[in-house]
Structure formats: structure tokens, C-alpha cells
Amino acid sequence: MSLALSGKNAIVAGPTVNVRGISMPDEEDFELALEELEDAAKAAFLRLKHQEREDDELVEQAVMRSVRKAAEKLWRKRPLVDVTVLRL
């Protein structure tokens, strides 16, 4: 999962979610599920205070927890989630 942020701590690109080892029979349902994970990641980031958004580790942890929780609701599995914060 990747998230690109500007110098003002605003989302420039992403979040982009990539999953490994999890699938669904219907490709359209799978795409909708990925969108839900991306929405969860974005919501987690937006819940952070401006000052918290400056701490990459804090951003990574908040986004990771949110995406894992959303994935558990969808697949009843808590996948490993790697979060990359890119500062532009």
C-alpha cells in the first residue's frame, strides 16, 4: 500500500492498495473490495491531526490498522499490510 503526501501533509496520490494471497471469485467484487480498503486508508489518514500527519511512522500505523480491520470485515482474515509513505 502506498500513499504520496505533499510538503503540506496533503494526499497527492493514493492510497493505492495491493493485496497478495487474497482473492474473490468475482473480479468486480474484488475491485470493489480494494476500493473499500483504499477508502479505509484515506479515512484513517484524514482522522489524524495535522501535526500527527508529519510523523511517517504514526501515519503508517494508523493506515495499517484501518486497512487490516477493513480486510478482516471483508475476508475474515487480517493480512499483513505494508504501508509506504512517500513525501514529495
Summary of the structure (lengths in Angstrom):
residues: 88
radius of gyration: 13.0
end to end distance: 16.6
largest distance: 41.8
contacts: 239
relative contact order: 0.25
helix: 50%
strand: 16%
